[in-house]
């Protein structure tokens, strides 16, 4: 699922419905913390810092057209092992080793 205000405001309900129907819910928002299988997306801390830096430059008089376009460079992977077990899935150790957060 892609992040949207509707998805983010109903993460727990979506995760519960997905588990009830035995579907692995994966989203770029924080669905793993809400009971979904995985969350994978941009690092929100990095995005917030970048936004603050750009805002500061604009307030100091920089022209928006002079500022470089930035893209995320780090991503966040969260895996919910409790949900994986409930779905009968085995998460490969190589994927678990790459996760930033493993929820047990």
Phi and psi restraints in degrees (range 20) as a CNS / XPLOR table:
assign (resid 1 and name C) (resid 2 and name N)
       (resid 2 and name CA) (resid 2 and name C) 1.0 -90.3 20.0 2
assign (resid 2 and name N) (resid 2 and name CA)
       (resid 2 and name C) (resid 3 and name N) 1.0 150.6 20.0 2
assign (resid 2 and name C) (resid 3 and name N)
       (resid 3 and name CA) (resid 3 and name C) 1.0 -67.3 20.0 2
assign (resid 3 and name N) (resid 3 and name CA)
       (resid 3 and name C) (resid 4 and name N) 1.0 135.1 20.0 2
assign (resid 3 and name C) (resid 4 and name N)
       (resid 4 and name CA) (resid 4 and name C) 1.0 -154.3 20.0 2
assign (resid 4 and name N) (resid 4 and name CA)
       (resid 4 and name C) (resid 5 and name N) 1.0 162.4 20.0 2
assign (resid 4 and name C) (resid 5 and name N)
       (resid 5 and name CA) (resid 5 and name C) 1.0 -57.7 20.0 2
assign (resid 5 and name N) (resid 5 and name CA)
       (resid 5 and name C) (resid 6 and name N) 1.0 -36.6 20.0 2
assign (resid 5 and name C) (resid 6 and name N)
       (resid 6 and name CA) (resid 6 and name C) 1.0 -66.9 20.0 2
assign (resid 6 and name N) (resid 6 and name CA)
       (resid 6 and name C) (resid 7 and name N) 1.0 -46.5 20.0 2
assign (resid 6 and name C) (resid 7 and name N)
       (resid 7 and name CA) (resid 7 and name C) 1.0 -62.7 20.0 2
assign (resid 7 and name N) (resid 7 and name CA)
       (resid 7 and name C) (resid 8 and name N) 1.0 -49.8 20.0 2
assign (resid 7 and name C) (resid 8 and name N)
       (resid 8 and name CA) (resid 8 and name C) 1.0 -61.0 20.0 2
assign (resid 8 and name N) (resid 8 and name CA)
       (resid 8 and name C) (resid 9 and name N) 1.0 -38.5 20.0 2
assign (resid 8 and name C) (resid 9 and name N)
       (resid 9 and name CA) (resid 9 and name C) 1.0 -76.4 20.0 2
assign (resid 9 and name N) (resid 9 and name CA)
       (resid 9 and name C) (resid 10 and name N) 1.0 -10.8 20.0 2
assign (resid 9 and name C) (resid 10 and name N)
       (resid 10 and name CA) (resid 10 and name C) 1.0 -126.4 20.0 2
assign (resid 10 and name N) (resid 10 and name CA)
       (resid 10 and name C) (resid 11 and name N) 1.0 28.9 20.0 2
assign (resid 10 and name C) (resid 11 and name N)
       (resid 11 and name CA) (resid 11 and name C) 1.0 -55.8 20.0 2
assign (resid 11 and name N) (resid 11 and name CA)
       (resid 11 and name C) (resid 12 and name N) 1.0 -46.1 20.0 2
assign (resid 11 and name C) (resid 12 and name N)
       (resid 12 and name CA) (resid 12 and name C) 1.0 -63.2 20.0 2
assign (resid 12 and name N) (resid 12 and name CA)
       (resid 12 and name C) (resid 13 and name N) 1.0 -45.2 20.0 2
assign (resid 12 and name C) (resid 13 and name N)
       (resid 13 and name CA) (resid 13 and name C) 1.0 -64.5 20.0 2
assign (resid 13 and name N) (resid 13 and name CA)
       (resid 13 and name C) (resid 14 and name N) 1.0 -40.7 20.0 2
assign (resid 13 and name C) (resid 14 and name N)
       (resid 14 and name CA) (resid 14 and name C) 1.0 -64.3 20.0 2
assign (resid 14 and name N) (resid 14 and name CA)
       (resid 14 and name C) (resid 15 and name N) 1.0 -45.2 20.0 2
assign (resid 14 and name C) (resid 15 and name N)
       (resid 15 and name CA) (resid 15 and name C) 1.0 -62.1 20.0 2
assign (resid 15 and name N) (resid 15 and name CA)
       (resid 15 and name C) (resid 16 and name N) 1.0 -42.7 20.0 2
assign (resid 15 and name C) (resid 16 and name N)
       (resid 16 and name CA) (resid 16 and name C) 1.0 -63.6 20.0 2
assign (resid 16 and name N) (resid 16 and name CA)
       (resid 16 and name C) (resid 17 and name N) 1.0 -43.8 20.0 2
assign (resid 16 and name C) (resid 17 and name N)
       (resid 17 and name CA) (resid 17 and name C) 1.0 -65.3 20.0 2
assign (resid 17 and name N) (resid 17 and name CA)
       (resid 17 and name C) (resid 18 and name N) 1.0 -40.9 20.0 2
assign (resid 17 and name C) (resid 18 and name N)
       (resid 18 and name CA) (resid 18 and name C) 1.0 -62.2 20.0 2
assign (resid 18 and name N) (resid 18 and name CA)
       (resid 18 and name C) (resid 19 and name N) 1.0 -44.7 20.0 2
assign (resid 18 and name C) (resid 19 and name N)
       (resid 19 and name CA) (resid 19 and name C) 1.0 -65.1 20.0 2
assign (resid 19 and name N) (resid 19 and name CA)
       (resid 19 and name C) (resid 20 and name N) 1.0 -40.9 20.0 2
assign (resid 19 and name C) (resid 20 and name N)
       (resid 20 and name CA) (resid 20 and name C) 1.0 -59.8 20.0 2
assign (resid 20 and name N) (resid 20 and name CA)
       (resid 20 and name C) (resid 21 and name N) 1.0 -36.8 20.0 2
assign (resid 20 and name C) (resid 21 and name N)
       (resid 21 and name CA) (resid 21 and name C) 1.0 -95.9 20.0 2
assign (resid 21 and name N) (resid 21 and name CA)
       (resid 21 and name C) (resid 22 and name N) 1.0 11.0 20.0 2
assign (resid 21 and name C) (resid 22 and name N)
       (resid 22 and name CA) (resid 22 and name C) 1.0 56.7 20.0 2
assign (resid 22 and name N) (resid 22 and name CA)
       (resid 22 and name C) (resid 23 and name N) 1.0 45.2 20.0 2
assign (resid 22 and name C) (resid 23 and name N)
       (resid 23 and name CA) (resid 23 and name C) 1.0 -111.6 20.0 2
assign (resid 23 and name N) (resid 23 and name CA)
       (resid 23 and name C) (resid 24 and name N) 1.0 134.9 20.0 2
assign (resid 23 and name C) (resid 24 and name N)
       (resid 24 and name CA) (resid 24 and name C) 1.0 -78.2 20.0 2
assign (resid 24 and name N) (resid 24 and name CA)
       (resid 24 and name C) (resid 25 and name N) 1.0 109.6 20.0 2
assign (resid 24 and name C) (resid 25 and name N)
       (resid 25 and name CA) (resid 25 and name C) 1.0 -86.1 20.0 2
assign (resid 25 and name N) (resid 25 and name CA)
       (resid 25 and name C) (resid 26 and name N) 1.0 121.0 20.0 2
assign (resid 25 and name C) (resid 26 and name N)
       (resid 26 and name CA) (resid 26 and name C) 1.0 -128.5 20.0 2
assign (resid 26 and name N) (resid 26 and name CA)
       (resid 26 and name C) (resid 27 and name N) 1.0 130.8 20.0 2
assign (resid 26 and name C) (resid 27 and name N)
       (resid 27 and name CA) (resid 27 and name C) 1.0 -147.4 20.0 2
assign (resid 27 and name N) (resid 27 and name CA)
       (resid 27 and name C) (resid 28 and name N) 1.0 158.3 20.0 2
assign (resid 27 and name C) (resid 28 and name N)
       (resid 28 and name CA) (resid 28 and name C) 1.0 -81.2 20.0 2
assign (resid 28 and name N) (resid 28 and name CA)
       (resid 28 and name C) (resid 29 and name N) 1.0 -9.0 20.0 2
assign (resid 28 and name C) (resid 29 and name N)
       (resid 29 and name CA) (resid 29 and name C) 1.0 -88.6 20.0 2
assign (resid 29 and name N) (resid 29 and name CA)
       (resid 29 and name C) (resid 30 and name N) 1.0 -165.6 20.0 2
assign (resid 29 and name C) (resid 30 and name N)
       (resid 30 and name CA) (resid 30 and name C) 1.0 -90.3 20.0 2
assign (resid 30 and name N) (resid 30 and name CA)
       (resid 30 and name C) (resid 31 and name N) 1.0 49.1 20.0 2
assign (resid 30 and name C) (resid 31 and name N)
       (resid 31 and name CA) (resid 31 and name C) 1.0 -73.1 20.0 2
assign (resid 31 and name N) (resid 31 and name CA)
       (resid 31 and name C) (resid 32 and name N) 1.0 -28.5 20.0 2
assign (resid 31 and name C) (resid 32 and name N)
       (resid 32 and name CA) (resid 32 and name C) 1.0 -62.0 20.0 2
assign (resid 32 and name N) (resid 32 and name CA)
       (resid 32 and name C) (resid 33 and name N) 1.0 -38.7 20.0 2
assign (resid 32 and name C) (resid 33 and name N)
       (resid 33 and name CA) (resid 33 and name C) 1.0 -68.5 20.0 2
assign (resid 33 and name N) (resid 33 and name CA)
       (resid 33 and name C) (resid 34 and name N) 1.0 -21.7 20.0 2
assign (resid 33 and name C) (resid 34 and name N)
       (resid 34 and name CA) (resid 34 and name C) 1.0 -94.0 20.0 2
assign (resid 34 and name N) (resid 34 and name CA)
       (resid 34 and name C) (resid 35 and name N) 1.0 -0.3 20.0 2
assign (resid 34 and name C) (resid 35 and name N)
       (resid 35 and name CA) (resid 35 and name C) 1.0 114.1 20.0 2
assign (resid 35 and name N) (resid 35 and name CA)
       (resid 35 and name C) (resid 36 and name N) 1.0 -1.7 20.0 2
assign (resid 35 and name C) (resid 36 and name N)
       (resid 36 and name CA) (resid 36 and name C) 1.0 -76.6 20.0 2
assign (resid 36 and name N) (resid 36 and name CA)
       (resid 36 and name C) (resid 37 and name N) 1.0 173.6 20.0 2
assign (resid 36 and name C) (resid 37 and name N)
       (resid 37 and name CA) (resid 37 and name C) 1.0 -74.3 20.0 2
assign (resid 37 and name N) (resid 37 and name CA)
       (resid 37 and name C) (resid 38 and name N) 1.0 -52.7 20.0 2
assign (resid 37 and name C) (resid 38 and name N)
       (resid 38 and name CA) (resid 38 and name C) 1.0 -144.1 20.0 2
assign (resid 38 and name N) (resid 38 and name CA)
       (resid 38 and name C) (resid 39 and name N) 1.0 150.6 20.0 2
assign (resid 38 and name C) (resid 39 and name N)
       (resid 39 and name CA) (resid 39 and name C) 1.0 -121.9 20.0 2
assign (resid 39 and name N) (resid 39 and name CA)
       (resid 39 and name C) (resid 40 and name N) 1.0 132.1 20.0 2
assign (resid 39 and name C) (resid 40 and name N)
       (resid 40 and name CA) (resid 40 and name C) 1.0 -144.6 20.0 2
assign (resid 40 and name N) (resid 40 and name CA)
       (resid 40 and name C) (resid 41 and name N) 1.0 122.6 20.0 2
assign (resid 40 and name C) (resid 41 and name N)
       (resid 41 and name CA) (resid 41 and name C) 1.0 -176.1 20.0 2
assign (resid 41 and name N) (resid 41 and name CA)
       (resid 41 and name C) (resid 42 and name N) 1.0 -171.7 20.0 2
assign (resid 41 and name C) (resid 42 and name N)
       (resid 42 and name CA) (resid 42 and name C) 1.0 -65.3 20.0 2
assign (resid 42 and name N) (resid 42 and name CA)
       (resid 42 and name C) (resid 43 and name N) 1.0 152.4 20.0 2
assign (resid 42 and name C) (resid 43 and name N)
       (resid 43 and name CA) (resid 43 and name C) 1.0 -74.7 20.0 2
assign (resid 43 and name N) (resid 43 and name CA)
       (resid 43 and name C) (resid 44 and name N) 1.0 111.2 20.0 2
assign (resid 43 and name C) (resid 44 and name N)
       (resid 44 and name CA) (resid 44 and name C) 1.0 -64.2 20.0 2
assign (resid 44 and name N) (resid 44 and name CA)
       (resid 44 and name C) (resid 45 and name N) 1.0 -29.2 20.0 2
assign (resid 44 and name C) (resid 45 and name N)
       (resid 45 and name CA) (resid 45 and name C) 1.0 -65.5 20.0 2
assign (resid 45 and name N) (resid 45 and name CA)
       (resid 45 and name C) (resid 46 and name N) 1.0 -44.3 20.0 2
assign (resid 45 and name C) (resid 46 and name N)
       (resid 46 and name CA) (resid 46 and name C) 1.0 -62.2 20.0 2
assign (resid 46 and name N) (resid 46 and name CA)
       (resid 46 and name C) (resid 47 and name N) 1.0 -43.8 20.0 2
assign (resid 46 and name C) (resid 47 and name N)
       (resid 47 and name CA) (resid 47 and name C) 1.0 -62.6 20.0 2
assign (resid 47 and name N) (resid 47 and name CA)
       (resid 47 and name C) (resid 48 and name N) 1.0 -41.8 20.0 2
assign (resid 47 and name C) (resid 48 and name N)
       (resid 48 and name CA) (resid 48 and name C) 1.0 -64.8 20.0 2
assign (resid 48 and name N) (resid 48 and name CA)
       (resid 48 and name C) (resid 49 and name N) 1.0 -42.3 20.0 2
assign (resid 48 and name C) (resid 49 and name N)
       (resid 49 and name CA) (resid 49 and name C) 1.0 -62.8 20.0 2
assign (resid 49 and name N) (resid 49 and name CA)
       (resid 49 and name C) (resid 50 and name N) 1.0 -44.7 20.0 2
assign (resid 49 and name C) (resid 50 and name N)
       (resid 50 and name CA) (resid 50 and name C) 1.0 -61.1 20.0 2
assign (resid 50 and name N) (resid 50 and name CA)
       (resid 50 and name C) (resid 51 and name N) 1.0 -43.2 20.0 2
assign (resid 50 and name C) (resid 51 and name N)
       (resid 51 and name CA) (resid 51 and name C) 1.0 -62.9 20.0 2
assign (resid 51 and name N) (resid 51 and name CA)
       (resid 51 and name C) (resid 52 and name N) 1.0 -40.6 20.0 2
assign (resid 51 and name C) (resid 52 and name N)
       (resid 52 and name CA) (resid 52 and name C) 1.0 -64.6 20.0 2
assign (resid 52 and name N) (resid 52 and name CA)
       (resid 52 and name C) (resid 53 and name N) 1.0 -41.1 20.0 2
assign (resid 52 and name C) (resid 53 and name N)
       (resid 53 and name CA) (resid 53 and name C) 1.0 -63.1 20.0 2
assign (resid 53 and name N) (resid 53 and name CA)
       (resid 53 and name C) (resid 54 and name N) 1.0 -44.4 20.0 2
assign (resid 53 and name C) (resid 54 and name N)
       (resid 54 and name CA) (resid 54 and name C) 1.0 -65.2 20.0 2
assign (resid 54 and name N) (resid 54 and name CA)
       (resid 54 and name C) (resid 55 and name N) 1.0 -43.4 20.0 2
assign (resid 54 and name C) (resid 55 and name N)
       (resid 55 and name CA) (resid 55 and name C) 1.0 -61.2 20.0 2
assign (resid 55 and name N) (resid 55 and name CA)
       (resid 55 and name C) (resid 56 and name N) 1.0 -43.1 20.0 2
assign (resid 55 and name C) (resid 56 and name N)
       (resid 56 and name CA) (resid 56 and name C) 1.0 -59.7 20.0 2
assign (resid 56 and name N) (resid 56 and name CA)
       (resid 56 and name C) (resid 57 and name N) 1.0 -45.1 20.0 2
assign (resid 56 and name C) (resid 57 and name N)
       (resid 57 and name CA) (resid 57 and name C) 1.0 -63.0 20.0 2
assign (resid 57 and name N) (resid 57 and name CA)
       (resid 57 and name C) (resid 58 and name N) 1.0 -40.1 20.0 2
assign (resid 57 and name C) (resid 58 and name N)
       (resid 58 and name CA) (resid 58 and name C) 1.0 -65.1 20.0 2
assign (resid 58 and name N) (resid 58 and name CA)
       (resid 58 and name C) (resid 59 and name N) 1.0 -42.3 20.0 2
assign (resid 58 and name C) (resid 59 and name N)
       (resid 59 and name CA) (resid 59 and name C) 1.0 -66.1 20.0 2
assign (resid 59 and name N) (resid 59 and name CA)
       (resid 59 and name C) (resid 60 and name N) 1.0 -24.9 20.0 2
assign (resid 59 and name C) (resid 60 and name N)
       (resid 60 and name CA) (resid 60 and name C) 1.0 -88.2 20.0 2
assign (resid 60 and name N) (resid 60 and name CA)
       (resid 60 and name C) (resid 61 and name N) 1.0 4.6 20.0 2
assign (resid 60 and name C) (resid 61 and name N)
       (resid 61 and name CA) (resid 61 and name C) 1.0 105.6 20.0 2
assign (resid 61 and name N) (resid 61 and name CA)
       (resid 61 and name C) (resid 62 and name N) 1.0 1.8 20.0 2
assign (resid 61 and name C) (resid 62 and name N)
       (resid 62 and name CA) (resid 62 and name C) 1.0 -68.2 20.0 2
assign (resid 62 and name N) (resid 62 and name CA)
       (resid 62 and name C) (resid 63 and name N) 1.0 147.3 20.0 2
assign (resid 62 and name C) (resid 63 and name N)
       (resid 63 and name CA) (resid 63 and name C) 1.0 -82.4 20.0 2
assign (resid 63 and name N) (resid 63 and name CA)
       (resid 63 and name C) (resid 64 and name N) 1.0 138.1 20.0 2
assign (resid 63 and name C) (resid 64 and name N)
       (resid 64 and name CA) (resid 64 and name C) 1.0 -58.8 20.0 2
assign (resid 64 and name N) (resid 64 and name CA)
       (resid 64 and name C) (resid 65 and name N) 1.0 -36.1 20.0 2
assign (resid 64 and name C) (resid 65 and name N)
       (resid 65 and name CA) (resid 65 and name C) 1.0 -69.7 20.0 2
assign (resid 65 and name N) (resid 65 and name CA)
       (resid 65 and name C) (resid 66 and name N) 1.0 -16.9 20.0 2
assign (resid 65 and name C) (resid 66 and name N)
       (resid 66 and name CA) (resid 66 and name C) 1.0 -89.4 20.0 2
assign (resid 66 and name N) (resid 66 and name CA)
       (resid 66 and name C) (resid 67 and name N) 1.0 -12.8 20.0 2
assign (resid 66 and name C) (resid 67 and name N)
       (resid 67 and name CA) (resid 67 and name C) 1.0 -83.5 20.0 2
assign (resid 67 and name N) (resid 67 and name CA)
       (resid 67 and name C) (resid 68 and name N) 1.0 140.5 20.0 2
assign (resid 67 and name C) (resid 68 and name N)
       (resid 68 and name CA) (resid 68 and name C) 1.0 -71.7 20.0 2
assign (resid 68 and name N) (resid 68 and name CA)
       (resid 68 and name C) (resid 69 and name N) 1.0 153.4 20.0 2
assign (resid 68 and name C) (resid 69 and name N)
       (resid 69 and name CA) (resid 69 and name C) 1.0 -79.7 20.0 2
assign (resid 69 and name N) (resid 69 and name CA)
       (resid 69 and name C) (resid 70 and name N) 1.0 132.7 20.0 2
assign (resid 69 and name C) (resid 70 and name N)
       (resid 70 and name CA) (resid 70 and name C) 1.0 -114.4 20.0 2
assign (resid 70 and name N) (resid 70 and name CA)
       (resid 70 and name C) (resid 71 and name N) 1.0 146.8 20.0 2
assign (resid 70 and name C) (resid 71 and name N)
       (resid 71 and name CA) (resid 71 and name C) 1.0 -123.1 20.0 2
assign (resid 71 and name N) (resid 71 and name CA)
       (resid 71 and name C) (resid 72 and name N) 1.0 152.3 20.0 2
assign (resid 71 and name C) (resid 72 and name N)
       (resid 72 and name CA) (resid 72 and name C) 1.0 -61.5 20.0 2
assign (resid 72 and name N) (resid 72 and name CA)
       (resid 72 and name C) (resid 73 and name N) 1.0 144.3 20.0 2
assign (resid 72 and name C) (resid 73 and name N)
       (resid 73 and name CA) (resid 73 and name C) 1.0 -116.7 20.0 2
assign (resid 73 and name N) (resid 73 and name CA)
       (resid 73 and name C) (resid 74 and name N) 1.0 -15.1 20.0 2
assign (resid 73 and name C) (resid 74 and name N)
       (resid 74 and name CA) (resid 74 and name C) 1.0 -126.5 20.0 2
assign (resid 74 and name N) (resid 74 and name CA)
       (resid 74 and name C) (resid 75 and name N) 1.0 148.2 20.0 2
assign (resid 74 and name C) (resid 75 and name N)
       (resid 75 and name CA) (resid 75 and name C) 1.0 -127.9 20.0 2
assign (resid 75 and name N) (resid 75 and name CA)
       (resid 75 and name C) (resid 76 and name N) 1.0 159.2 20.0 2
assign (resid 75 and name C) (resid 76 and name N)
       (resid 76 and name CA) (resid 76 and name C) 1.0 -119.0 20.0 2
assign (resid 76 and name N) (resid 76 and name CA)
       (resid 76 and name C) (resid 77 and name N) 1.0 127.8 20.0 2
assign (resid 76 and name C) (resid 77 and name N)
       (resid 77 and name CA) (resid 77 and name C) 1.0 -119.6 20.0 2
assign (resid 77 and name N) (resid 77 and name CA)
       (resid 77 and name C) (resid 78 and name N) 1.0 123.7 20.0 2
assign (resid 77 and name C) (resid 78 and name N)
       (resid 78 and name CA) (resid 78 and name C) 1.0 -124.7 20.0 2
assign (resid 78 and name N) (resid 78 and name CA)
       (resid 78 and name C) (resid 79 and name N) 1.0 131.8 20.0 2
assign (resid 78 and name C) (resid 79 and name N)
       (resid 79 and name CA) (resid 79 and name C) 1.0 -123.9 20.0 2
assign (resid 79 and name N) (resid 79 and name CA)
       (resid 79 and name C) (resid 80 and name N) 1.0 132.2 20.0 2
assign (resid 79 and name C) (resid 80 and name N)
       (resid 80 and name CA) (resid 80 and name C) 1.0 -102.3 20.0 2
assign (resid 80 and name N) (resid 80 and name CA)
       (resid 80 and name C) (resid 81 and name N) 1.0 102.9 20.0 2
assign (resid 80 and name C) (resid 81 and name N)
       (resid 81 and name CA) (resid 81 and name C) 1.0 -70.3 20.0 2
assign (resid 81 and name N) (resid 81 and name CA)
       (resid 81 and name C) (resid 82 and name N) 1.0 -29.9 20.0 2
assign (resid 81 and name C) (resid 82 and name N)
       (resid 82 and name CA) (resid 82 and name C) 1.0 -62.1 20.0 2
assign (resid 82 and name N) (resid 82 and name CA)
       (resid 82 and name C) (resid 83 and name N) 1.0 -43.3 20.0 2
assign (resid 82 and name C) (resid 83 and name N)
       (resid 83 and name CA) (resid 83 and name C) 1.0 -68.5 20.0 2
assign (resid 83 and name N) (resid 83 and name CA)
       (resid 83 and name C) (resid 84 and name N) 1.0 -40.6 20.0 2
assign (resid 83 and name C) (resid 84 and name N)
       (resid 84 and name CA) (resid 84 and name C) 1.0 -58.6 20.0 2
assign (resid 84 and name N) (resid 84 and name CA)
       (resid 84 and name C) (resid 85 and name N) 1.0 -43.8 20.0 2
assign (resid 84 and name C) (resid 85 and name N)
       (resid 85 and name CA) (resid 85 and name C) 1.0 -63.4 20.0 2
assign (resid 85 and name N) (resid 85 and name CA)
       (resid 85 and name C) (resid 86 and name N) 1.0 -43.2 20.0 2
assign (resid 85 and name C) (resid 86 and name N)
       (resid 86 and name CA) (resid 86 and name C) 1.0 -63.4 20.0 2
assign (resid 86 and name N) (resid 86 and name CA)
       (resid 86 and name C) (resid 87 and name N) 1.0 -30.1 20.0 2
assign (resid 86 and name C) (resid 87 and name N)
       (resid 87 and name CA) (resid 87 and name C) 1.0 -87.9 20.0 2
assign (resid 87 and name N) (resid 87 and name CA)
       (resid 87 and name C) (resid 88 and name N) 1.0 -4.4 20.0 2
assign (resid 87 and name C) (resid 88 and name N)
       (resid 88 and name CA) (resid 88 and name C) 1.0 75.4 20.0 2
assign (resid 88 and name N) (resid 88 and name CA)
       (resid 88 and name C) (resid 89 and name N) 1.0 27.6 20.0 2
assign (resid 88 and name C) (resid 89 and name N)
       (resid 89 and name CA) (resid 89 and name C) 1.0 -103.9 20.0 2
assign (resid 89 and name N) (resid 89 and name CA)
       (resid 89 and name C) (resid 90 and name N) 1.0 144.7 20.0 2
assign (resid 89 and name C) (resid 90 and name N)
       (resid 90 and name CA) (resid 90 and name C) 1.0 -109.4 20.0 2
assign (resid 90 and name N) (resid 90 and name CA)
       (resid 90 and name C) (resid 91 and name N) 1.0 122.1 20.0 2
assign (resid 90 and name C) (resid 91 and name N)
       (resid 91 and name CA) (resid 91 and name C) 1.0 -87.5 20.0 2
assign (resid 91 and name N) (resid 91 and name CA)
       (resid 91 and name C) (resid 92 and name N) 1.0 125.5 20.0 2
assign (resid 91 and name C) (resid 92 and name N)
       (resid 92 and name CA) (resid 92 and name C) 1.0 -59.6 20.0 2
assign (resid 92 and name N) (resid 92 and name CA)
       (resid 92 and name C) (resid 93 and name N) 1.0 140.4 20.0 2
assign (resid 92 and name C) (resid 93 and name N)
       (resid 93 and name CA) (resid 93 and name C) 1.0 -56.9 20.0 2
assign (resid 93 and name N) (resid 93 and name CA)
       (resid 93 and name C) (resid 94 and name N) 1.0 -32.8 20.0 2
assign (resid 93 and name C) (resid 94 and name N)
       (resid 94 and name CA) (resid 94 and name C) 1.0 -64.6 20.0 2
assign (resid 94 and name N) (resid 94 and name CA)
       (resid 94 and name C) (resid 95 and name N) 1.0 -34.2 20.0 2
assign (resid 94 and name C) (resid 95 and name N)
       (resid 95 and name CA) (resid 95 and name C) 1.0 -74.8 20.0 2
assign (resid 95 and name N) (resid 95 and name CA)
       (resid 95 and name C) (resid 96 and name N) 1.0 -40.3 20.0 2
assign (resid 95 and name C) (resid 96 and name N)
       (resid 96 and name CA) (resid 96 and name C) 1.0 -61.4 20.0 2
assign (resid 96 and name N) (resid 96 and name CA)
       (resid 96 and name C) (resid 97 and name N) 1.0 -36.7 20.0 2
assign (resid 96 and name C) (resid 97 and name N)
       (resid 97 and name CA) (resid 97 and name C) 1.0 -65.8 20.0 2
assign (resid 97 and name N) (resid 97 and name CA)
       (resid 97 and name C) (resid 98 and name N) 1.0 -27.2 20.0 2
assign (resid 97 and name C) (resid 98 and name N)
       (resid 98 and name CA) (resid 98 and name C) 1.0 -87.3 20.0 2
assign (resid 98 and name N) (resid 98 and name CA)
       (resid 98 and name C) (resid 99 and name N) 1.0 -13.4 20.0 2
assign (resid 98 and name C) (resid 99 and name N)
       (resid 99 and name CA) (resid 99 and name C) 1.0 -69.0 20.0 2
assign (resid 99 and name N) (resid 99 and name CA)
       (resid 99 and name C) (resid 100 and name N) 1.0 141.8 20.0 2
assign (resid 99 and name C) (resid 100 and name N)
       (resid 100 and name CA) (resid 100 and name C) 1.0 -79.7 20.0 2
assign (resid 100 and name N) (resid 100 and name CA)
       (resid 100 and name C) (resid 101 and name N) 1.0 -27.5 20.0 2
assign (resid 100 and name C) (resid 101 and name N)
       (resid 101 and name CA) (resid 101 and name C) 1.0 -145.0 20.0 2
assign (resid 101 and name N) (resid 101 and name CA)
       (resid 101 and name C) (resid 102 and name N) 1.0 131.5 20.0 2
assign (resid 101 and name C) (resid 102 and name N)
       (resid 102 and name CA) (resid 102 and name C) 1.0 -120.6 20.0 2
assign (resid 102 and name N) (resid 102 and name CA)
       (resid 102 and name C) (resid 103 and name N) 1.0 119.8 20.0 2
assign (resid 102 and name C) (resid 103 and name N)
       (resid 103 and name CA) (resid 103 and name C) 1.0 -98.0 20.0 2
assign (resid 103 and name N) (resid 103 and name CA)
       (resid 103 and name C) (resid 104 and name N) 1.0 123.0 20.0 2
